């Protein structure tokens, strides 16, 4: 892959920026975020826990490309129990947007 590899910090920032409009008042817990390289789809799977008005959810993103030219294939939100389903969609190469 040409270009600079993503850092966890950059992946979390990109995902936060792309999902902030879905819940503008949400509190994101970047220190609890997870990232996973999905080699079969050439995407980083990013999950960031967040809360809004006492309700827990997660921001989820599928990010490819390079740090200089990121490609966000999926940006949405899910209930925590839906993370595995979103991951499977990305592995299958069929990002579905919001879940």
C-alpha positions in Angstrom: 0.0 0.0 0.0 1.5 3.3 -1.0 1.3 6.3 1.4 1.4 6.5 5.1 -0.3 3.8 7.1 -3.1 4.9 9.4 -2.6 5.4 13.1 -5.3 4.4 15.5 -5.7 8.1 16.4 -6.3 9.1 12.8 -8.8 6.3 12.2 -10.8 7.3 15.3 -10.7 11.0 14.3 -11.9 10.2 10.8 -14.8 8.0 12.1 -15.8 10.6 14.7 -15.9 13.3 12.0 -17.9 11.2 9.6 -20.5 10.1 12.2 -20.8 13.3 14.3 -23.8 14.6 12.3 -25.8 11.4 13.2 -25.8 12.4 16.9 -24.3 15.9 17.3 -24.7 15.9 21.1 -23.2 12.5 21.7 -20.1 11.9 23.9 -17.5 9.7 22.1 -15.1 7.5 24.1 -12.1 7.6 21.8 -10.0 5.9 24.5 -12.2 2.8 24.3 -12.3 2.7 20.4 -11.1 -0.5 18.6 -9.6 -0.8 15.2 -9.2 -4.0 13.1 -7.7 -4.5 9.7 -10.0 -6.6 7.5 -7.6 -7.9 4.9 -10.3 -9.5 2.7 -12.0 -6.1 2.1 -8.9 -3.9 2.5 -10.6 -1.8 5.1 -10.0 -0.7 8.7 -13.1 -1.5 10.9 -13.4 1.2 13.5 -15.8 1.0 16.5 -16.1 3.9 18.9 -18.4 3.7 21.9 -20.6 6.7 22.5 -23.5 7.8 24.6 -26.3 10.3 24.1 -28.9 11.1 26.8 -27.9 8.0 28.7 -28.3 5.7 25.8 -25.2 3.7 24.7 -24.4 3.2 21.0 -21.3 2.9 18.8 -20.0 4.7 15.8 -18.9 2.3 13.1 -16.7 2.9 10.1 -15.0 1.1 7.3 -12.0 3.1 6.2 -9.6 2.3 3.3 -7.0 4.2 1.3 -4.1 5.9 3.0 -3.8 8.5 5.7 -3.2 11.2 3.0 -6.2 10.0 0.9 -8.7 8.1 3.1 -11.7 6.4 1.6 -14.6 6.0 4.0 -16.6 3.0 2.6 -19.0 3.0 5.6 -19.9 5.4 8.3 -22.8 4.9 10.6 -24.0 4.0 14.1 -25.3 0.8 15.7 -26.4 -0.5 19.0 -23.4 -2.3 20.6 -24.9 -5.7 19.9 -25.0 -5.0 16.2 -21.3 -4.5 15.8 -20.7 -8.1 14.7 -23.3 -7.8 11.9 -21.7 -4.6 10.6 -18.3 -6.3 10.6 -19.7 -9.3 8.7 -21.1 -6.9 6.0 -17.7 -5.4 5.6 -16.0 -8.8 5.4 -18.5 -9.8 2.7 -17.8 -6.6 0.8 -21.3 -5.2 1.2 -21.2 -2.2 3.4 -24.8 -1.2 4.3 -24.4 2.2 5.7 -26.3 2.8 8.9 -27.3 -0.3 10.8 
